[in-house]
Amino acid sequence: MKIVEIIPSRENCVEAGWYAYDYMLDKPVDKQLIDALRPLGSMTYLGMLRKPFFKIDTAEYSIKGLEGDSFFRIAVDDQRRESLEKVNAFLETLE
């Protein structure tokens, strides 16, 4: 998996102090990638859905996406934007 672009999401929650970014990938999200993301926080994975859903939560950020899509979304608390750098560094190890 390689991140080809990070774009501000159209679904920001600026009023609540959260900002979201869509991470565009060079290939679709698969179960192997989802499992590799587990160390980033508390994971929910709904594999029984037609398009399995995953979500990773911490107090600083939330990551969510669908297996098979070529992107996932990260929302980060405005007061803790530095945590996004830690997430990005972790994601680079997966490339």
RADA-V302437 format. One record per pair of residues at least 4 apart in sequence whose ideal C-beta (glycine too) atoms are under 6 Angstrom apart, sorted by the first residue. I is the first residue (numbers start at 1). J is the second residue. D is the distance in whole Angstrom. If there is no record, write none. Layout:
i->I j->J d->D
i->I j->J d->D
This chain:
i->1 j->25 d->6
i->1 j->33 d->5
i->1 j->94 d->6
i->2 j->26 d->4
i->2 j->95 d->5
i->3 j->23 d->5
i->4 j->24 d->5
i->4 j->26 d->5
i->5 j->24 d->4
i->6 j->21 d->5
i->6 j->23 d->6
i->7 j->22 d->5
i->8 j->21 d->6
i->9 j->20 d->4
i->9 j->21 d->6
i->9 j->22 d->5
i->9 j->73 d->6
i->11 j->20 d->6
i->12 j->19 d->6
i->12 j->20 d->5
i->13 j->18 d->4
i->17 j->78 d->4
i->18 j->75 d->5
i->18 j->77 d->6
i->19 j->76 d->6
i->20 j->73 d->6
i->20 j->75 d->4
i->21 j->74 d->5
i->22 j->71 d->5
i->22 j->73 d->5
i->23 j->71 d->6
i->23 j->72 d->5
i->24 j->71 d->5
i->25 j->70 d->5
i->28 j->68 d->5
i->28 j->70 d->5
i->29 j->33 d->5
i->29 j->65 d->6
i->29 j->67 d->5
i->29 j->69 d->6
i->34 j->54 d->5
i->36 j->94 d->5
i->37 j->56 d->6
i->38 j->43 d->5
i->40 j->56 d->5
i->41 j->56 d->4
i->41 j->57 d->5
i->41 j->58 d->4
i->42 j->57 d->5
i->43 j->56 d->5
i->44 j->55 d->5
i->45 j->54 d->5
i->46 j->53 d->5
i->47 j->52 d->5
i->49 j->53 d->6
i->51 j->66 d->5
i->51 j->68 d->6
i->52 j->67 d->4
i->53 j->66 d->6
i->55 j->64 d->4
i->56 j->63 d->4
i->57 j->62 d->5
i->60 j->77 d->5
i->60 j->80 d->4
i->60 j->83 d->4
i->61 j->74 d->6
i->61 j->76 d->4
i->61 j->83 d->6
i->62 j->75 d->5
i->63 j->74 d->5
i->64 j->73 d->6
i->65 j->69 d->6
i->65 j->72 d->3
i->76 j->81 d->6
i->76 j->84 d->5
